[in-house]
Amino acid sequence: MPVHWIPGIHYVGQLHENSLLRVALEQITEGQLQFVRLEEQFDTVLLGRGSERRAFHIHAGKEEMRESLRRQFPNDTLAVDQLMRLMKEAARHTPLLACLKMMPLWLVRLLMRTKLLGRISCVFGLASSSHSHLMAKLTQNKDLTALSSYFFYGAPPRDSSFLINALFLHHYKRGAYYPRGGASEFAFHIIPVIQKAGGAVLVRAPVQRVLVNKEGTTYGVTVRKGQEEVEVIAPVVISDAGIFNTFQKFLPEEIQIKPEIQSLLGLVRHGMGSFLVFVGLDGSKEELGIVSTNFWMYKHNDLDQLMEHYSSLSREEVVGNIPMMFLTFPSAKDPTSSIRQPGKSCMTLLTMAKYEWFEEWKNTKLNKRGPEYEDLKMSMARELLDWALEIFPQLRDKIVFMDAATPLSNMHYLGASCGEMYGAEHNVARFSPDVVAKIRPQTPVKGLYLTGQDVFCNGMAGALHGGLLCASALLSPKIYIDLLQLKKKLKRKTARKKA
C-alpha cells in the first residue's frame, strides 16, 4: 500500500472553544471541520548538534507556556515574563493593524504625521521593531532569544517584525490543533458551502488574465480549458494568487506599468522559497515510536548569522550547509491515518531554499527537469533525512519512499511566483503602519480585490483574516463586529451550560 501525504497545514492554534478563529471556521464550514488537539508539549526546539545539542520544549496553556520557559531559563525569568507580557499586548491589540486597512488612507497619514498612532497603542511600535533589536533589550541569553523566534519563514529575526514572531508563539498558547482527516478537509467542507450559496469551484482551470475594460474596470477573468481560453464574466474579481501574480502576471501590461501599481509592488518583495522532503515509513505510530510533537532544529543559536549566511550561499555551496529544519509526522497527529493507511506512517521535513538555486530549470516541466536538478534536489533531501535520523535513528531501516519538493514544485502546485509558500516577505518594513495601511484588499483597478496572506500575514489564520478584511471591504466592516458578537453570544451560552 502506498503512503499518502496531505500537505498544506502542519498545525493551527487559537482553536479553543469559542475563539474568533474557531467561530469563523465553523461559519464557513457549517461546523463540519473537526480538529484534534495535539499534546501539551507541541513543539521541541533543538539548538546545536551532537554533544552540543540542547532541547527546549514549548508547552501550551495560558500559564504553562510561561512557567515552562521559566523552568528552562531559571536565570532569565524576568526576561521570560517580559516576553510573555509583550506577546499578550501584541495579541490584544493586533486588530488595530486590521483597522489601518479599513480606515481612509488620509486618516492613517494624519495619525502617523501627528504621532497619535503610538499613543493609541504600543502595537504599532512592536510591529515596526526588529525582533533581534527588541529582544536584545530583554536578555543576552542567545538560547532564549532563539526560542522567541524559532518559527522560520525566510526573514532572519534581525529583519523581521517582533510583532509577527510574538503572534506566532502566542497563537499556540491555548493549544495546537490538527485537522482531523488532514489539510484537505478544509476544501472538502468549504466547497459545499460555496456551492450552496450559488457559487462554483473549478479545478484544472488556471486563470490566464484579469479582464479590464477601456475605463480601467475589471469585468472578469479568462481561464484555460484544455487548449482554449474561456471568459468568466463577473463584476468583481477577488485574487488569492498573491500581490505579485495578480499585478505582474494577470493584469494587462498597460495596467501593470501604472505608477499606482508599481508603487504598491515597491512596498514588498518576494518571500524565500521552501524545500520539503516527504518520507514514507513502514510501520504504525506505535511501532515506530514517533510522536505528534514538531521539531524545529538549528545548527546553533545565532539565528541571524545562521540565516544570513545560508541566504548568501551559491547553489554549489548549499549541499552540506543547510542550517535549519522543521521535522513533523503528519500521520502521528491524525487519528484517521491508521484507518486510511494501516501500518504506514509519513514524515515531512522542511527548510527554506532560494528560488535562484533552482532558477536555471524554471522553464522545464515537472518530473522532466534533468539529472543535475534531480541530483541537487535529492542531495539536499538526503542531508535533511540524515539530520532527522540523528533524532529518530530507529527509522533508518523503515524508509520505503522519499521524494522532495523545491521552489519550482511550489510554482507548479501552488502557483507561487518564486516558490514561496508564505507570500510576500515578512520583513519588518512590511509591518510599518504606512505599508500595512497601503496593502489592503482594494487595488488601484476598480473591481479587483486582493485577499489571503499578502493582505494580512502568513499561515492559515493570517490568510483567513485577509479574507475577512476583503469581505469587509466588499460588503461591510460590520462583518468583524458580527463575528465578535457571535463569539460573545456563544461564550455566554457555554458559560450557562457549565453553570
Residue pairs with C-beta under 8 A, 6 or more apart in sequence:
1 341
1 342
1 343
1 344
2 280
2 401
3 280
3 281
3 341
3 344
3 345
3 346
3 400
3 401
4 340
4 341
4 346
5 278
5 330
5 346
5 348
6 181
6 182
6 183
6 184
6 330
7 183
7 276
7 278
7 330
7 348
8 183
8 184
8 186
9 178
9 179
9 183
9 186
9 460
10 178
10 294
10 326
10 328
10 330
10 348
11 38
11 42
11 172
11 176
11 177
11 178
11 294
11 333
12 21
12 35
12 176
12 177
12 178
12 179
12 459
12 460
12 461
13 171
13 172
13 173
13 174
13 175
13 176
13 177
13 461
14 20
14 21
14 22
14 171
14 172
14 174
14 461
15 21
15 22
15 25
15 35
15 174
15 175
15 177
16 22
16 174
16 175
17 494
18 487
18 490
18 491
18 494
19 174
19 487
20 483
20 484
20 487
21 461
21 464
23 483
23 486
23 487
23 490
24 464
24 468
24 483
25 33
25 464
26 33
27 483
27 486
28 190
28 193
29 186
29 189
29 190
29 193
30 189
30 192
30 193
32 189
33 179
33 185
33 186
33 189
34 179
34 180
34 181
34 185
35 177
35 178
35 179
35 180
36 177
36 178
36 179
36 180
36 333
36 334
36 335
37 175
37 176
37 177
38 175
38 176
38 177
38 178
38 292
38 293
38 333
39 291
39 292
39 293
40 59
40 60
40 61
40 64
40 175
41 57
41 58
41 59
41 60
41 293
42 58
42 59
42 60
42 172
42 175
42 176
42 292
42 293
42 294
43 57
43 58
43 150
43 172
43 176
43 293
43 294
43 295
43 296
44 55
44 56
44 57
44 58
44 293
44 294
44 295
44 296
45 55
45 56
45 57
45 58
45 146
45 147
45 150
45 295
45 296
45 297
45 298
46 53
46 54
46 55
46 56
46 295
46 296
46 297
46 298
46 391
47 53
47 54
47 56
47 143
47 146
47 298
47 300
47 301
48 54
48 298
48 299
48 300
48 301
49 299
49 387
49 390
54 143
56 72
56 143
56 147
57 68
57 72
58 65
58 68
58 147
58 169
58 172
59 65
59 68
60 172
60 173
60 174
60 175
60 176
61 173
61 174
61 175
62 173
62 174
65 84
65 169
65 173
66 80
66 81
66 84
69 80
69 83
69 84
69 144
69 147
70 77
70 80
70 81
73 79
73 80
73 141
73 143
73 144
75 141
76 139
76 141
76 144
79 138
79 139
79 141
79 144
80 144
82 138
83 135
83 138
83 144
83 148
83 166
86 126
86 134
86 162
86 166
87 166
87 167
87 169
87 170
87 173
88 170
89 122
89 123
89 126
90 123
90 126
90 162
90 163
90 166
90 167
90 170
91 166
91 167
91 170
93 121
93 122
93 123
94 123
94 163
94 167
95 480
96 120
96 121
96 123
96 124
97 123
97 124
97 127
97 431
97 436
98 456
98 465
98 469
98 480
100 108
100 433
100 436
100 437
101 436
101 437
101 439
101 440
101 441
101 455
101 456
101 469
102 440
102 469
102 472
102 473
102 477
103 437
105 437
105 438
108 433
108 434
108 437
110 116
111 117
111 120
111 433
112 433
112 434
117 124
117 433
118 124
118 125
123 163
124 433
126 134
126 161
126 162
126 163
126 166
127 161
127 162
127 163
127 164
127 431
127 432
127 433
127 436
128 161
128 428
128 431
128 432
128 433
129 161
129 162
129 163
129 428
130 157
130 158
130 159
130 160
130 161
130 162
130 428
131 148
131 149
131 157
131 158
131 160
131 161
131 162
131 164
131 165
131 428
132 145
132 149
132 156
132 157
132 158
132 304
133 158
134 162
135 145
135 148
135 149
135 157
135 162
136 145
139 145
142 301
142 302
143 301
145 157
145 301
145 303
146 298
146 301
146 302
146 303
148 165
148 166
148 169
149 157
149 160
149 165
149 303
150 296
150 298
150 303
151 165
151 168
151 169
151 296
152 296
152 303
152 307
152 324
152 326
152 352
153 160
153 271
153 272
153 352
153 422
153 426
153 458
154 271
154 272
154 352
154 420
154 422
154 425
154 426
155 271
155 272
155 307
155 425
155 426
155 427
155 428
156 303
156 304
156 306
156 307
156 308
156 311
157 165
157 303
157 304
157 307
158 304
158 308
159 427
159 428
160 426
160 427
160 428
161 426
161 427
161 428
161 430
161 431
163 431
164 426
164 431
164 457
167 457
171 459
171 461
178 292
178 330
178 333
178 334
179 185
179 186
179 334
180 334
180 335
180 336
181 188
181 334
181 336
182 330
182 334
182 336
182 337
186 460
191 201
194 200
194 201
195 201
202 223
205 223
205 224
205 225
205 230
206 223
206 224
206 415
207 221
207 222
207 223
207 241
207 250
208 221
208 222
208 223
208 224
208 229
208 250
209 221
209 222
209 229
209 250
209 251
209 252
210 218
210 220
210 221
210 237
210 239
210 246
210 250
210 251
210 252
210 445
210 448
211 218
211 219
211 220
211 221
211 222
211 231
211 233
212 218
212 219
212 251
212 252
212 255
212 445
213 219
215 446
216 255
216 445
216 446
217 445
217 446
217 447
218 236
218 237
218 445
218 446
218 447
218 448
219 233
219 234
219 235
219 447
220 231
220 232
220 233
220 234
220 237
221 231
221 232
221 234
221 237
221 250
222 229
222 230
222 231
222 232
223 229
223 230
223 232
224 230
235 447
236 447
236 448
236 449
236 474
237 447
237 448
237 449
238 449
238 450
238 451
238 470
238 474
239 245
239 246
239 250
239 448
239 449
239 450
239 451
240 450
240 451
240 452
240 463
241 249
241 250
241 415
242 415
242 416
242 417
242 423
242 424
242 452
242 453
242 454
243 264
243 265
243 268
243 423
243 424
243 439
243 450
243 454
244 265
244 270
244 417
244 418
244 424
245 415
245 417
246 443
246 448
246 450
247 256
247 261
247 264
247 265
247 443
248 256
248 265
248 417
249 417
251 261
251 445
255 261
255 445
256 262
258 444
260 444
261 443
261 444
261 445
264 438
264 439
264 443
264 444
267 429
267 430
267 435
267 438
267 439
268 424
268 425
268 430
268 435
268 439
268 454
269 424
269 425
269 427
270 355
270 417
270 418
270 420
270 424
270 425
271 418
271 420
271 421
271 422
271 423
271 424
271 425
271 426
272 311
272 352
272 353
272 354
272 355
272 420
272 425
273 352
273 353
273 354
273 355
273 358
273 406
273 407
273 410
273 416
273 418
273 419
273 420
273 421
274 350
274 351
274 352
274 353
274 405
274 407
274 410
274 419
274 420
274 421
275 350
275 351
275 352
275 353
275 380
275 384
275 404
275 405
275 406
275 407
276 348
276 349
276 350
276 404
276 405
276 409
277 348
277 349
277 350
277 381
277 384
277 385
277 402
277 403
277 404
277 405
278 346
278 347
278 348
278 401
278 402
278 403
278 404
278 405
279 346
279 347
279 348
279 349
279 385
279 388
279 395
279 399
279 401
279 402
280 344
280 345
280 346
280 399
280 400
280 401
280 402
281 288
281 290
281 344
281 345
281 346
281 347
281 395
281 398
281 399
281 400
282 343
282 344
282 398
282 399
282 400
283 343
283 344
283 345
283 398
284 338
284 342
284 343
284 344
284 345
285 329
285 331
285 332
285 337
285 338
285 345
287 343
288 345
288 392
288 394
288 395
288 398
289 392
289 394
290 329
290 331
290 332
290 345
290 347
290 392
290 395
291 329
291 332
292 329
292 332
292 333
294 326
294 327
294 328
295 326
295 327
295 328
295 391
296 324
296 325
296 326
297 324
297 325
297 326
297 327
297 387
297 391
298 306
298 323
298 324
299 306
299 323
299 324
300 306
300 323
306 323
306 324
307 323
307 324
307 352
309 323
310 321
310 322
310 323
310 324
310 352
311 354
313 321
315 356
315 357
315 358
315 376
318 353
318 357
318 376
318 380
319 376
319 379
319 380
319 383
320 383
322 351
322 380
322 383
322 384
322 387
324 351
324 352
325 349
325 350
325 351
325 384
325 387
325 388
326 349
326 350
326 351
327 347
327 348
327 349
327 350
327 388
327 391
328 347
328 348
328 350
329 345
329 346
329 347
329 348
330 337
330 346
330 348
331 337
331 338
331 341
331 344
331 345
331 346
332 345
337 345
347 388
347 395
349 381
349 384
349 385
349 388
351 384
353 380
353 406
353 407
353 419
354 407
355 407
355 418
355 419
355 420
357 376
357 407
358 373
358 376
358 406
358 407
358 408
358 419
360 373
361 369
361 370
361 373
361 408
362 408
362 411
364 370
364 373
364 408
366 409
366 412
369 408
373 406
377 404
377 406
378 404
380 404
381 402
381 403
381 404
385 399
385 402
388 395
389 395
389 396
405 413
406 419
407 416
407 418
407 419
407 420
408 419
409 419
410 416
410 419
410 420
410 421
411 417
411 418
411 419
414 421
422 453
422 458
422 459
423 452
423 453
423 454
423 458
424 430
424 453
424 454
426 457
426 458
429 435
430 436
430 439
439 450
439 454
439 455
440 450
440 455
440 469
440 473
441 449
441 450
441 451
441 455
441 466
441 469
441 470
441 472
441 473
441 474
442 449
442 473
443 449
443 450
449 470
449 473
449 474
450 466
450 470
451 463
451 466
451 467
451 469
451 470
452 463
452 466
452 467
453 459
453 462
453 463
453 466
454 466
455 465
455 466
455 469
455 470
456 462
456 463
456 465
456 466
456 469
457 465
468 479
468 480
468 483
471 479
472 478
472 479
472 480
